[in-house]
């Protein structure tokens, strides 16, 4: 199976977490049972703990999808990293609406969230749970500790790579914290578990920290050809840096498009990835075979199950007259659709392979507030399918709700588009045209629809068509100055059917009130 690193180590790590979560700050080692020294004293256990760090992006707990969740106070399926990230990045935009009445969902559709919103808390605490796990691993895997434990040089070299991967995963979560929340609490491996209140780091300083971390590990990580599937590589690190540099003016006030171009070219010039010949194949049950995915969040219908991962993007998008078995699943949750503003970006719908809308029985436009809750309003968008390229069901054979589809956190087409945009902003329209037209040639299977010249709006719209429902849209709209304000409206923006302007403070989500109460070092984002 494709999921090797994620299937191991959960029992060992879950027992360790139960110990470290409640241990007193005493200089003592228990005489029996499983403890940190027992786990980390065996060099063979480090890969098992690393598996837990990776699974923090896909799994929701240590007992399966309906057991004891990692995050207390929220439905376990609702707390999954990909699900909360996707909701915060897509539901307040023109790409998606959800008709459910679950607390927080209507507010997310209408950009009316508050600092007590459950989805915002779910994302915030999922990020910091992940950071905490990474910090502990990074602390335990520092080289002086490995030498003290008497490990061989071969073991130390191997664990040093694992440690670099943990630093990457921590940087990824801090990137999401910076993008979504701005100024946030900061802890690293030197802040040991105990009763203290983290200081708040400003967004620019956090940007600089993440940048320094990624640059420090870029050459420590394995190359794409060396690393097992699903693990972070130097290309994944370079892609993360490119994404940060693309948005640097938002995060720090200083544009870094030249750096974005440099790191995008590093990924492309490695020749480790290629555009998939068929766009749909990137979102199927066997997408682990795609040559395009740089860093996936791994799922498996048998071994890596969660209600908040890509199953949400499959079942959540099925309703009305749609037949679940056509998509390799047995459920139709009937919630997720698109807005007419997004659909209308596909001017040549019958020719663009990214036009994946289901329209039978669906009504394009919303004309009343009540239509948000009715699945037939808004085109369905079954982009993710639990079917293989050969047309077979995923490994669960549609007998359970879980899917094999990996979530493409980073893929080559995004890097092409980042290179195109950064080049355009630097005045290099030739390079911009080269890479954006490579995307369009794949979409149309012909160069007949390639651009002969570009505008920034062309680039933003191409990102919408290519990266739809991949948790990039909010960030893109903010960079282009179109997420807030009234220059660009879509259905239910600001709570009105036809959309109204929203205040600029909503470019950031609020720090949850619960954390503000517990930590007097934190200040709320303006406007909340």
C-alpha positions in Angstrom: 0.0 0.0 0.0 1.0 3.6 -0.5 0.6 4.7 3.1 3.5 3.0 4.9 4.8 5.8 7.1 1.2 6.6 8.3 0.2 3.1 9.3 2.9 2.5 11.9 3.6 3.9 15.3 0.2 5.2 16.5 0.0 2.9 19.5 3.5 3.7 20.7 2.9 7.4 20.2 -0.5 7.5 21.7 0.7 6.0 24.9 3.6 8.5 25.0 1.2 11.4 24.5 -0.9 10.2 27.4 2.1 10.2 29.6 3.6 13.5 28.5 0.3 15.4 28.6 -0.1 14.8 32.4 3.4 14.4 33.7 4.6 16.8 36.4 7.7 19.0 35.8 9.9 16.8 38.0 13.3 15.4 37.3 12.1 11.9 37.6 11.7 8.9 35.3 8.9 6.4 36.0 10.2 3.0 37.0 7.6 1.2 34.8 5.3 1.8 31.9 5.9 3.7 28.7 7.6 7.1 29.0 9.6 9.5 26.8 13.0 7.9 27.6 11.7 4.4 26.9 10.3 5.5 23.5 13.1 7.8 22.4 15.7 5.5 23.8 15.2 3.1 20.9 16.3 4.5 17.5 13.8 2.3 15.7 10.9 4.2 17.4 11.6 7.5 15.8 10.0 6.6 12.5 6.9 5.6 14.5 6.7 9.0 16.2 7.3 10.7 12.9 4.3 8.8 11.5 2.1 10.5 14.1 3.4 13.9 13.1 2.4 13.3 9.5 -0.9 11.7 10.5 -1.7 14.9 12.4 -2.5 16.4 8.9 -5.0 13.6 8.1 -6.1 11.8 11.2 -8.2 13.2 14.0 -7.3 10.9 16.9 -5.6 7.7 18.0 -8.6 5.4 18.0 -9.9 5.8 14.5 -12.4 8.3 13.1 -15.0 7.9 15.8 -12.9 7.4 18.9 -11.1 9.8 21.2 -10.3 12.9 19.2 -7.1 14.9 19.6 -9.0 18.1 20.0 -11.5 18.4 22.9 -14.7 20.3 22.6 -15.4 19.8 18.9 -16.8 16.9 16.9 -13.9 14.7 15.9 -14.7 14.8 12.2 -15.0 18.6 12.3 -11.5 19.0 13.8 -9.5 17.4 11.0 -6.7 19.6 9.7 -7.7 19.4 6.0 -11.4 20.0 6.7 -11.0 23.0 8.9 -8.3 24.5 6.6 -10.5 23.9 3.6 -13.5 25.5 5.3 -11.6 28.6 6.3 -10.0 28.9 2.8 -13.0 28.1 0.6 -16.4 28.7 2.2 -16.0 32.5 2.6 -15.1 32.8 -1.1 -16.6 32.6 -4.5 -15.6 29.0 -5.0 -17.8 27.2 -2.5 -20.9 27.3 -0.3 -22.2 24.8 2.2 -25.9 24.4 2.9 -25.6 22.8 6.3 -26.9 24.5 9.5 -24.0 23.2 11.7 -22.9 26.0 14.0 -20.5 28.2 12.2 -21.2 27.0 8.7 -23.7 29.7 7.8 -21.5 32.4 9.3 -18.5 31.1 7.3 -20.6 31.3 4.0 -21.6 34.9 4.8 -18.3 36.2 6.3 -20.0 36.8 9.6 -17.8 34.7 11.9 -16.9 35.7 15.5 -14.1 34.9 17.9 -16.2 32.1 19.3 -16.7 30.3 16.0 -16.2 26.5 16.3 -14.4 26.1 12.9 -12.0 28.9 13.7 -11.2 27.3 17.1 -10.9 23.9 15.4 -8.2 25.3 13.0 -6.4 27.3 15.7 -6.2 24.4 18.1 -5.4 21.8 15.4 -2.5 24.0 14.3 -1.1 24.3 17.9 -1.7 20.6 18.6 0.5 19.8 15.6 3.1 22.3 16.6 3.3 20.9 20.1 3.9 17.4 18.8 6.5 18.6 16.4 8.3 20.6 19.1 8.6 17.5 21.4 10.0 15.4 18.6 12.5 18.1 17.6 13.6 18.4 21.2 14.0 14.6 21.7 15.8 14.2 18.3 18.5 16.9 18.8 21.9 15.5 18.1 23.5 15.9 21.5 20.6 13.8 22.9 21.1 11.1 20.3 24.8 10.9 21.1 24.0 10.8 24.9 21.7 7.8 24.2 24.6 6.0 22.5 23.1 5.7 19.1 25.3 4.7 16.1 26.3 7.3 13.6 24.0 5.6 11.0 21.0 6.0 13.4 21.9 9.6 14.1 22.1 10.4 10.4 18.8 8.8 9.8 17.1 10.5 12.7 18.6 13.9 11.7 16.5 13.6 8.5 13.4 12.8 10.5 14.1 15.9 12.6 14.3 18.0 9.5 11.0 16.7 8.4 9.4 17.5 11.8 10.8 21.1 11.4 9.1 21.2 8.0 5.8 20.1 9.4 6.1 22.7 12.2 6.9 25.4 9.7 3.9 24.4 7.6 1.6 24.8 10.5 3.1 28.1 11.5 2.6 29.2 7.8 -1.1 28.4 8.2 -1.2 30.2 11.5 0.5 33.3 9.9 -1.8 33.3 6.9 -5.0 32.8 8.8 -4.5 34.6 12.1 -1.6 37.0 11.7 0.0 37.6 15.1 -0.1 34.4 17.1 1.4 32.7 20.1 4.9 31.3 19.5 6.5 28.3 21.0 9.4 26.2 19.8 11.2 23.1 21.0 12.9 25.0 23.8 9.6 25.8 25.4 9.0 22.7 27.5 5.6 21.3 28.4 4.4 23.0 31.5 2.4 25.9 32.9 3.5 29.0 31.0 1.8 31.5 28.8 3.4 31.9 25.3 4.2 35.4 24.1 2.6 36.6 20.9 4.8 37.0 17.8 4.0 39.6 15.2 3.4 38.4 11.6 6.6 39.8 10.1 8.7 38.1 12.8 6.9 34.8 12.3 7.5 35.1 8.5 11.2 35.6 9.2 11.3 32.6 11.5 9.5 30.3 9.1 11.8 31.5 6.3 14.9 30.8 8.4 13.7 27.3 9.4 12.9 26.3 5.8 16.2 27.5 4.5 18.0 25.7 7.4 16.5 22.4 6.5 16.3 22.7 2.7 19.5 20.8 2.2 18.8 18.3 5.0 15.6 16.9 3.6 15.6 14.1 1.1 15.2 14.8 -2.6 11.9 13.7 -4.3 13.6 10.6 -5.8 14.9 9.5 -2.4 12.0 10.1 -0.1 9.2 7.6 0.4 5.8 8.8 -0.9 4.0 11.2 1.5 7.1 12.5 3.2 8.5 16.0 3.0 11.3 16.6 0.5 13.5 19.6 -0.3 11.0 20.4 -3.1 8.2 20.6 -0.6 10.3 23.0 1.4 11.0 25.1 -1.7 7.3 25.2 -2.6 6.4 26.4 0.8 9.0 29.2 0.5 7.7 30.2 -2.9 4.1 30.4 -1.5 5.4 32.6 1.4 7.3 34.9 -1.0 4.3 35.2 -3.3 2.2 36.6 -0.4 5.1 38.4 1.4 3.6 41.8 0.8 0.5 40.8 2.7 2.4 39.2 5.5 5.2 41.7 5.9 4.5 44.8 3.8 7.5 44.0 1.5 7.1 42.3 -1.9 9.3 39.3 -2.5 8.4 38.3 -6.0 12.0 37.8 -7.1 12.4 35.3 -4.4 9.2 33.6 -5.3 10.4 33.3 -8.9 13.8 31.9 -7.7 12.2 29.2 -5.5 9.5 28.3 -8.1 12.3 27.7 -10.6 14.2 25.5 -8.2 11.2 23.2 -8.0 10.6 23.2 -11.7 14.2 22.9 -12.7 14.7 19.8 -10.5 12.7 17.9 -13.1 11.3 15.8 -10.3 7.7 16.5 -11.2 5.7 16.9 -14.4 2.1 18.0 -15.1 -0.2 15.1 -15.1 -1.5 14.3 -18.6 -5.0 14.2 -17.3 -6.3 16.9 -14.9 -8.9 14.6 -13.3 -6.3 12.0 -12.4 -4.8 14.3 -9.8 -8.0 14.0 -7.7 -8.7 10.2 -7.9 -8.3 7.3 -5.5 -4.9 6.4 -7.0 -3.6 10.0 -7.2 -0.5 8.8 -5.4 0.7 7.8 -8.9 0.4 11.3 -10.2 3.8 12.9 -11.2 2.5 16.3 -10.2 1.9 16.1 -6.5 4.8 17.6 -4.5 3.4 17.2 -1.0 0.2 15.2 -0.2 -1.8 14.7 2.9 -2.3 10.9 2.7 -5.5 9.0 3.2 -6.4 5.4 2.8 -9.9 3.9 2.8 -8.7 1.0 4.9 -5.8 2.3 7.0 -6.0 6.1 7.2 -9.7 6.9 7.9 -11.1 10.3 8.9 -14.5 12.0 8.4 -12.8 15.3 7.9 -10.4 14.6 5.0 -11.1 14.1 1.3 -14.2 12.1 2.2 -15.6 15.4 3.1 -14.8 16.8 -0.3 -16.4 13.7 -2.0 -19.5 13.0 0.1 -20.1 16.6 1.0 -20.4 17.5 -2.7 -22.9 14.7 -3.6 -26.6 15.4 -3.4 -29.7 16.0 -5.5 -29.9 13.5 -8.4 -26.2 12.5 -8.1 -25.5 8.7 -7.5 -22.9 8.1 -4.8 -21.6 4.9 -6.4 -20.6 6.8 -9.5 -18.0 8.5 -7.3 -16.9 5.3 -5.4 -18.7 6.0 -2.2 -21.9 5.1 -0.4 -22.9 8.5 1.0 -24.4 11.7 -0.2 -24.1 14.4 2.4 -25.6 17.1 0.2 -23.8 20.3 1.3 -21.0 21.6 -0.8 -21.7 23.5 -4.1 -20.3 26.4 -6.0 -21.4 30.0 -6.8 -22.4 31.3 -10.2 -19.5 33.7 -10.1 -17.1 30.8 -10.0 -18.9 28.8 -12.7 -18.9 31.8 -15.0 -15.1 31.9 -15.0 -15.3 28.9 -17.4 -16.0 30.6 -20.7 -15.5 27.5 -22.8 -17.1 25.0 -20.4 -17.4 22.1 -22.9 -13.7 22.2 -23.7 -12.0 23.0 -20.4 -11.3 19.7 -18.6 -11.5 21.5 -15.3 -15.2 22.2 -15.8 -16.4 19.4 -13.6 -19.7 20.8 -12.5 -22.8 18.5 -12.1 -25.7 20.4 -13.5 -28.6 17.9 -13.8 -31.4 19.2 -11.6 -29.2 22.0 -10.3 -30.0 25.7 -10.6 -27.0 28.0 -11.2 -28.2 31.1 -9.4 -29.2 31.9 -5.9 -32.1 34.3 -5.7 -33.3 33.9 -2.1 -31.6 33.5 1.2 -33.3 30.2 1.7 -31.6 28.8 -1.4 -28.3 28.5 0.5 -29.7 25.5 2.5 -31.1 23.8 -0.6 -28.7 21.6 -2.5 -30.4 22.1 -5.9 -29.2 25.7 -5.9 -25.7 26.2 -7.0 -23.9 23.7 -9.3 -22.4 20.7 -7.7 -18.7 20.2 -8.1 -17.6 16.5 -7.8 -13.9 17.2 -8.5 -12.7 14.6 -6.0 -13.7 11.0 -6.9 -13.0 7.7 -5.0 -12.4 6.0 -8.4 -9.1 4.9 -9.9 -7.9 5.9 -13.4 -9.1 2.5 -14.5 -12.6 3.3 -13.2 -12.4 1.0 -10.2 -13.6 2.0 -6.7 -11.1 2.8 -4.0 -9.8 0.2 -1.6 -12.9 0.2 0.5 -14.9 -1.0 -2.6 -17.6 1.6 -1.7 -18.5 -0.6 1.3 -17.5 2.1 3.8 -17.6 5.9 3.7 -13.8 6.3 3.6 -11.7 7.1 0.5 -8.2 6.7 -0.9 -7.8 10.2 -2.3 -4.8 12.1 -1.1 -5.2 15.8 -0.6 -2.7 17.7 -2.9 -1.4 20.3 -0.4 1.2 21.3 -3.0 1.5 20.4 -6.7 3.4 21.5 -9.7 0.6 23.4 -11.4 0.5 25.8 -8.5 4.3 26.3 -8.8 3.8 27.1 -12.5 1.2 29.6 -11.6 3.4 31.1 -8.9 6.2 31.5 -11.4 3.8 33.0 -13.9 2.5 35.6 -11.4 5.8 36.5 -9.9 7.3 36.9 -13.4 4.4 39.1 -14.5 4.7 41.3 -11.5 8.4 41.6 -12.2 7.7 42.7 -15.8 8.6 39.4 -17.4 5.4 38.7 -19.4 7.2 36.2 -21.7 7.9 33.8 -18.8 4.5 34.4 -17.3 2.8 33.4 -20.6 5.0 30.3 -21.0 3.9 28.8 -17.7 0.3 29.9 -17.6 -0.2 28.6 -21.1 1.3 25.2 -20.2 -1.5 25.0 -17.7 -4.1 26.0 -20.3 -2.7 23.6 -22.9 -3.2 20.7 -20.4 -6.7 22.0 -19.6 -7.9 22.2 -23.2 -5.6 19.5 -24.8 -4.7 22.1 -27.3 -2.8 25.4 -27.5 -5.7 27.1 -29.3 -6.9 28.7 -26.1 -3.6 30.0 -24.9 -3.2 33.6 -23.9 -1.4 36.0 -26.2 -1.1 38.6 -23.4 -1.9 38.7 -19.7 -3.5 40.9 -17.0 -3.4 40.2 -13.3 -7.1 39.4 -13.4 -6.3 36.7 -16.0 -3.8 35.2 -13.6 -6.2 35.2 -10.6 -9.0 33.6 -12.7 -6.6 31.0 -14.0 -5.7 30.1 -10.4 -9.4 29.8 -9.6 -10.0 27.4 -12.5 -6.8 25.3 -11.9 -6.7 25.2 -8.1 -10.4 25.2 -7.3 -11.3 23.5 -4.0 -7.6 23.1 -3.0 -7.7 25.5 -0.1 -5.9 28.4 -1.8 -8.7 30.8 -2.8 -9.0 33.0 0.3 -5.2 33.6 0.3 -5.3 34.4 -3.4 -8.2 36.9 -3.2 -6.5 38.7 -0.3 -3.3 39.1 -2.3 -5.3 40.6 -5.2 -7.2 42.9 -2.9 -10.6 41.2 -3.7 -11.5 39.2 -0.6 -12.9 42.2 1.4 -14.3 45.4 0.1 -16.9 45.6 -2.7 -14.8 45.5 -5.9 -15.7 41.9 -6.4 -18.9 40.4 -5.1 -20.2 36.8 -5.1 -23.3 35.1 -3.7 -23.7 35.5 0.0 -20.6 37.6 0.5 -21.4 39.7 3.5 -24.6 37.8 4.1 -26.6 39.1 1.2 -27.8 36.9 -1.7 -26.1 39.0 -4.3 -23.1 39.9 -2.1 -22.1 43.1 -0.4 -18.8 44.6 0.7 -17.2 43.3 3.9 -14.7 45.1 6.1 -11.0 44.8 5.6 -10.4 43.4 9.1 -11.9 40.1 7.9 -8.7 39.5 6.0 -7.6 37.8 9.2 -9.5 35.4 11.5 -9.8 36.2 15.2 -7.8 34.6 17.9 -10.3 32.4 19.8 -11.8 34.2 22.8 -11.0 31.1 24.9 -7.3 31.5 24.3 -7.4 35.2 25.0 -8.9 34.5 28.4 -6.3 31.9 29.3 -3.3 33.9 28.1 -3.1 37.6 28.9 0.0 37.9 26.6 -2.3 37.8 23.6 -4.1 40.7 21.9 -7.1 40.2 19.6 -6.9 41.1 15.9 -8.5 44.4 15.2 -12.2 44.4 14.5 -13.2 41.5 16.6 
